[in-house]
Amino acid sequence: MVYKVIGLMSGSSLDGLDIAFVHLQENGGKWGYEILHADCYEYDSTWIARLKNAIDLNALDYQLLHTEYGHYLGKQVNVFIEKNNLHHQVSLISSHGHTTFHVPEKLMTAQLGDGAAIAAETQLPVVTDLRAMDVAFGGQGAPIVPIGEKLLLGDYTYFLNLGGIANISANINDRFLAFDVCAANRVLNMLAEEKGFVFDDDGKIAAAGNINNELLQKLNKLEYYKRPHPKSLANDFGIETVFPIIKQSSLSIEDAMRTYVEHIVVQIKNSIQSITRNHRLPTTNYKLLATGGGAFNTFLINRLKEVLQEINIEIFIPDENLIKYKEALIMALMGALRWREEYNVLASVTGAKRNSIGGALWLGAEA
């Protein structure tokens, strides 16, 4: 069976809307994929500001933004379909939305992007709200990509996503566990913006700086890192907790950036060592697949390779399409699984009471 799906992903780094048209093949329970077309539609400054500040809106204005952003997503999908001549080829759209509020301890998570609006604009079936069912079952609702890593990318022990938030997945004897590690690109991008750049190209700004041990120790002592997994982070962790600590240090941007790169590397290493220790894994060689925008940060990746080599972890960087669009690909898979009414979120990852079939279905097509 082949599913022809568009996956949509808007990450916490606010670099844009990732859109991927994929063919998903299922045969006897085994899945394969092909990314046929993919693109990132950058947000303009107005949308960046509106998404960034959505949590400060009153209830009515928030709901109006939810609806407007849904129509925006639908229109962007239509542009994508027109550009790639995909008329009558797409059978389903699966949209992650843009996370605003994430409070799993109170059984709540919220993503902007009204599914009804997307369905009305595209007149196609749409799946949204992929995290909500897991959170309702007491899970963290994050990370949710391990289902795709398990079904589509299963030849690695570790999977690292370096997005606005860094998260890691581990395949322990075919049982997946995962958790958010730390804020990553969201903080690095905020620092780069202070020098007039959207991001730190190849990590050149960080490479020009020096580690400040006092700041590094403050960051590494944050309470979140002491918690056992499963655990997850909201976007505001980087914005409201981490960034003010960095600014209070009064360092140059170069030194702040270099220190924060080291913090990311340390926390990733600590996370892997925690998994190894808690699950009594042998200290043999393991493979790690790194994706997300941070995989293009040469300085960060080289530093990560040096540190993880100490614990026998070899890093692999896949082709550019998978680096950029892995999450959009997996959103498409989660939508297809929802359509099939099969589990698409793993309780072993999130800590929920059980695996769940997540997603609201909106039928925009005519009967």
N, C-alpha and C positions, 0 to 999 in steps of 0.2 A: 504494500500500500504506500502511495506517495502523497504527502501533504504539501501543498503549495501555500506557504504562510509568509506574511510580513511580520517581523518582530520589531518592536519599538522600545528604545531604552533612552531615558534621560537620567544621567548620573549626577551625583552631588557636586562634581567639579564644574558643572554648568557650562561645559564647552560646547554643547549642542545636542541635537536630537539625532541619535543613531537609528538608521532604518536599514533593515536587511531583508531581502527577499530570498527565501531559502526553500529548497526541496528537501523534505525529510522522508527517508525511506525506512519503513518498518517491515521486517521479514522474520517471522518466527520469534518475535520478542527482541530481535537485534535491530538497533537503529543505526542509520548512516545519515550523512548530511552533505549538502552542497550549497555554498553561498553563491548565488547567481549574480545578484546585484546588491550593492551596499553603498551607503553614503552617510555623511554626517552633515546635517543642516545646522550651521552655527546660529546661536541665538544672537539677536541684536542687543544693544545695550539696554533697551527698554524691557525686553523679555528677561534678561539676566536680572535686572533690578526687581522686576515683579515676582519672579520665582524665588529670589533670595529673600525678599521681604514678606512673602506670603504669610508667614507665621505671625506677623504683627497685625494682620487684618482683623476686622470684626467679622462675626459669623456670616452676615449677608454678603459682604464684599469677598470673603473667602469663597463662598459658594458660587458667586458670579465669576470669579477667576477660574474656579474648577470647570465651569461650563465653557467659558471662553477659551481656556487652554485646550479643552477637548475638541472644540471646533478648529482651533489652530492645528492640532495634531492631525485631524482628519484632512484638512486642506493640504498639509505637508505630504501626507500619504498620496493624495491625488496628484500632486506635483511629481512625486517619485514615480507613480504608475505611468503618468504621461511621458516623463523623460525616458523611461526604460521600456516603453511600449508594452506594458503588462496588462492591458485591458483584457478582461475575461480570463485571466490566468491566476488571479489570487483567490484562494478559497477561504482564507481566514486572516484576520489581523489580531495580533496579541500585543497589548501595550502595557508596559510596566507603570507608566506614569512618572511623575516627578515627586519624590518623597518630601513631605513637609514635616508632619508630626509623626514621631515614632516612639510610642510609650508602651512597649510590650508588657511591662510589669502591671499596667492597668488595662491590659487586653485591647490595646488600640494602636492602629497604624493608619496613616492617611497618605494617599498619593493623589496629586492633582491630575486631572485629565479625564473628564466625564466620558464614560464609554458610550452612552447614548448619543452624545454629540459626535464622537468619532464615527459611529455606525450611521448616523444620519448624513454626515458629509460624504462618506465613502459608499454607502448603501451595500455594505459587506458585513458579514458576521464579525463581531469584535469580542475579545476576552480582555477584561481588566481586573483590577483589585486582586492581584495574584498572591499577595501576602496575607490578606485579611483572615482567611479561614484558619491558617496556621496560628495566627495570633489569638484567634477566638478559642483555639484548643490549648492555649497556654504556652505556645511557642514564642520564640524570639522573632519569627517572621523574617529572619535573616541568618546567614546568607541563604538565598534560595537557588543559586546557580548550581549547587552540587548535583542535582538531578540530571542536569545536562552533562556535567563532567562524568558522571557515572555511565550514562547511556551513550554519549557521543565521543568522549575523550578519555577512555579508561585505561590508558597505558602508563599512567604516572601515579606515583604515590602521593605527591603533593601538587596542589593547584593554587597559585598565588594570583590574585587580581589586584593590580595597583591602580585603583581608580581614585575618586575623591576620598574614599575610605579604602584602606587595604584590608582584604580578607583572605583567609587561607582555608583550604579544604584538604582533608587527608583521607585516603582510601586505606582503611585498616582491615585487611582480610575481607574485602568487598563490603565492608560497612563504612559508610561515609560519616565523618564528623567535620564541622566547620564553624568558624566564628570570625567576627570582625577583629582585626588586629589593632589598628590605630588609624587616625586621620592621616591621609597621605597627600594626594595631589591638591585637595582643597586648600590645605595650608600652604603648600609650596607655591601654588598659583597666587594666593593672596600676597605672599612675600614678593613674588615676581612683579605683581601689579604695582608695587611701591617703587619699582624701578622703571615703570612704563612698559612692561612686557605682559603678554597674556599668560605665558608660562616660561619656565626656565629651559630653553632649547638645549637639549643634550646634557643638561646639568652644568652648563658653563658657569653660571653665577655661583652655584654651590662649590664647584671645583676651585674657585678663586678665593674661598673663605677658609677659616680655621675653626676647629671644634672648640666650643666654649663648654668646659666640663661642668661648670656650675649650672648652666641652663640645661645641659643634657641630663644631669642628675635630677633636677626638678621635674623634667618631663617624664623621666623613667619611673618616678615615684608616684605618678598619678594613680588614684585609687582603682580605676577601671582595670589596670593591668594585673591587679591582685586577684580579680574575680576568676572563678573557674568557668570554663565553657560548659554549656552554650551561652553565648553572650553576643550582644550586638550594640552598635553605636548609631545614634541619630546624627544628622548633619551638623547640629549645633555643637557637638563635642569639639570639632576642630575650630569652629568660629568663636564660640563663647567660652570655652575652657582652655584650649591649647594656644590659640593666637594671642590672647591677652598676656599669657605667661611669657611668650616670646617677645612681645613688645615691651614688657616691663624690664627686660634684660638690657634694653638700650644698645643692642649690638648693631653693627653694620648689617645690611641686608645679606652680604656675602657670608659673614660669619653665622648669622641666624639660619640661613639656608643650609650651610654646611652642617651645622649642628642638628638641624631637623632631619636631614638625610640620614645622619648617623643614628638618630632616634628611631627612624623607620626601620633601618637595618637591624638595630639591636632588638626591637620588638618582634620582628619577623623571626630572628634567630631564637629568641626566648620562647616564642609560640611553638616552634618546631621542637625545641628541646622539651617543652612541657608535654607535647603529644607523645614524644618518644619515651619520656619518663613515666607518664601515667598509663601508657599501654604496653610498657615493658618491651619496646621494640629493640631488636638487635641493632647495634651501631654499625650497620653495613652501609653500602652505597645506595642512595635513593635518587629518583629523578623528580624534578619540580618543573612544572610548566608555568611560565609567567606571562600574563596578558594584561590588558588595560593600558591606558595612556602612559603610565609610569614605565612600561617596558621599553618605551622610546627614549627614556632618560638614561643616556649612556653612562653617566657618572654614577647614578644610583645603582644601575644594574651591575656595573663593574665592582662597586663596593660590596654589593650583596653577594656576588660570586666569591669574592675574597673571604668574606666572613662565613658563608655557608660551606665553603670548602673545608673549613675547620671541623665541621660536623658531618662530613661525607655526603653533602647534598650537591648534586649537579643541576645547574639551571639550564633549561631549554627555552629558547624564544621561537615561537612558531612564525608562520607567514603573516604578513602585514594585515590581511583581512581578518584572521582569527584574533590577532592582538586587538584590533580596533572594534570588532563587531561580535566578539564572543558572547557578550551579554545579550545583545539583540538576537543572536542565533538561539540562545537558550530561552529567551522569552517566547520565541516562535515555537520551540519544542514544548514549553509549558502550556501554550495555548492549544497545541495539537493534542497533548495528553488530556487537557480539560475537555476538549471536544469529544475525546474517546471515553471520558469519565473514568480516567485512570489516575492514580496518585501522581502528583507533580511536585510535592514538597515533602522532604524527608524529616521525620521526627527525630532521627538519630543526630541530625544536624542542629535543629532548632530547639529541641527539648520539649516539643509539644506532646500531648497525651498520645497521639498516634499520627501516622502519615495522613495526609489530607489531599483532597482534590480542590485546589484553590482556583478562584476566578469567577467573576460574574460574566455571563454571556448575554450579549446584546445583538439582536438579529436585525440588521439594517437592510438586508436584502428583501425583495418582494417575495411573497409566498408563491 
